[in-house]
Amino acid sequence: MHEEQEYTDFADHAKYEEYGEYGEYGEYGEYGEYGDEPPRRSIARRVALVAVGGVFAALVGVGGYGAYNLTSAVSGGSSGDGGGDKAAAATQSPQQPPDAAQAEAVAKDFLAAWGRGDFTVAAGLTDRPEAARMALSAFHDGVPAKSLALTGTGPASSGTPSEPAVGFKVRAEFDGATEAWEYDSVLGVMRAADGRTLVRWAPSVVHPKLGAGKTIAVRPLPNPVSKPTDRKGRPLDSFPSLRSVLPQIAPPDGATVVTGQAVVLSGGGAQDPEQLFVLTPPSAPQVKLTLDADLQQVAEEAVKQQSAGGKPASLVAVQPSTGQILAMAYAPQGGFNRAVGGGQPPGSTMKVITSAALLEAGVGPGTVVPCKETTHSPRTWHNDEPGDFPAYTLTDDFTHSCNTGFIDKGLEKLQPGTLATVAREQFGLGLQWRIGIPSRDATIPVPGNKDEAAAEFIGQGQIQVNSLLMASVAATVQSGTFRQPVLREDVKRVTAPGKLPTDVARDLRSMMAETAAQGTARAPMSGLSGQIGAKTGTVEAGSGQATNSWFIAYRNDLAVAAEVEGGGHGNSAAGVAAAQVLKAGGKG
C-alpha cells in the first residue's frame, strides 16, 4: 500500500489553514511558536514521501553555493526540548524504548523535513535541535546538489534495544557531474525524558565520516599538473631525475586546463583533505617529451653509480640529427638540476671548440704543434703527461690532451674573443636556448689578458657550461650542423648565426675518432662500434681537491656529455657513465 503526501510552502494564512495538519492555525494557537506571523519556508520546495513495506524516501531539489564550514554546527548545540508534531503526539513512558514502528516514523519525518530543506522542523525532531539545524544548513550550503534524495532502508544493525537505529541512503546529483554521489548513513532513535520519540543527533547522521571539527564542502581541486610522457607515450614520473622536471612542463599554447571539483572532508587534524566524491575531474593536456624511457633508465643508473659517496654528477644525451634530448640525469637527485642549469669549467672538452677556431685560422690536423712539458703565459702551465713532444701535431695534442700545445698555438693564432665567437656562431653556445624547461646558457667571457686566454683555450678559468651544452657540442661535430637541443618539439628553437665549415667538421670528427681509438678516451670507448668519437676533460678544482671529470662523445646518432665533480680524470668517472649510455643507445 502506498501512502503519498505532498508539501508546498504556505504563502499565506489561508493556505496554512487548508494544508496544515492541525486545523486552522496548527498546534501552536493563532500563529504558533513562530511569533506574530505564520511560518514561511525560505525556498519553495516539493517532496514526495513513499512508504512501501517500511521503506520510505524523500526527494527534493536544492541548490546554491554558500559558506562551507560545518565546524560550529557539528561541535556546538545543546540538548533541547526537541520538536516534531508526530513525535510529540507519540509520547509514552520515558522508561519504554521506542519500538520499530515509532523509530521508522520519526526517521521518515526527519528525512522528509531534511529533504525538503525545512531544517528547523527536521532539527526539532532531534534531541539537539540547534546543533542539528546548523549542521543540516551548512551541509546544504556547502554541497550544492541539484537534487537530494533521502531513502530509508529499514532497521540498522548498529541499533540497541534501548535505542534502535534506522538506515538510509543519500543520493545527490550535481550539475555537470556524470555520476550521482551516493552513500549510506544511519540515525539513532531515542525516547526523550518527556516521552517523545526523537532522533539522537550526531554529526555522522549527515555523513558517516563527519565528526566534531570537520567540514564537508565542494571545493576546487588543485590545478592539474601535466604528466608528460616520453617520445613513445610511456610514463616518466618514476625517474628520480625527472621528478622536479616534469612539473615545469607547461601545457601547449592554447591548451585548456580544467580545474576539477570534489566533495571534500577536511579538518579534525588531518593533514590532507579527503575526497569523498569527485564532481568534475581535473584534466591537463598531455605533452610528449623527446626523452626515451629506456635510455633515461640507463642514464639514471650510470649517474647513480658514479656519484656514489656524494659526488655531484650529471649526464645528458642528445640525438645529433634532430637535437632531441633523449636522456637527462643528475645527482643529488631531486634537487638542483645541474644537468641543464649548472655552470662549471669543462676542462679539455673545450679543446673541441679551440680546435675549431685553430682549424679556421689555418692550422691543419697535421700541423706540427709541439707539446712542451711546461709553457708560460706568463703563468706556468703543464700537462698530465710528463715530457716534451716536439713532433706532436694538432691531432696529437688533441688525442693526448696536451695543454701547452693548445695554449702556445692559441696565443699565437687567435685574437681575444675568438673562442666566444666560434662557440656562438658555429656551436650555438650563448644564444639563450629555450628547451622546454629553464636552462642555463654558456658563459665564455672575452679574456682580459694572456693568462685568462690561456685558461680558456683548455677549458679552465671563467668558462661556465653544463652537460646539456657540451652534449650539443659533441652532437654538432657528429652531424656537422648545430641543432638546438629541445625537450619538447613545440618550443621555438634558436639557430646559430653561422655554420661549422664542412672541412672543419670533418677534421674534428677525425681527431675525436683518434682520441676514442688511441688517445685518452680509449679505455671507456673500447668495444664500441660504429661512428665513434670522444674527448676527455680534467678540471683542476683547487689545491688538495680531487679534479673534476668531464667526457663528451658520440656513437652514430647519439651524443653524450657527462661530468662528475671530484671524479678524477675524464676517462674515469665521467667516461664510464657516458660509455654506458652510448653502449645502450648508440647502435645506429
Order of alpha helices (4+ residues) and beta strands (2+ residues): beta-alpha-beta-beta-alpha-alpha-alpha-alpha-alpha-beta-beta-beta-beta-beta-beta-beta-alpha-beta-beta-alpha-alpha-beta-beta-alpha-alpha-alpha-alpha-alpha-alpha-alpha-beta-beta-beta-alpha
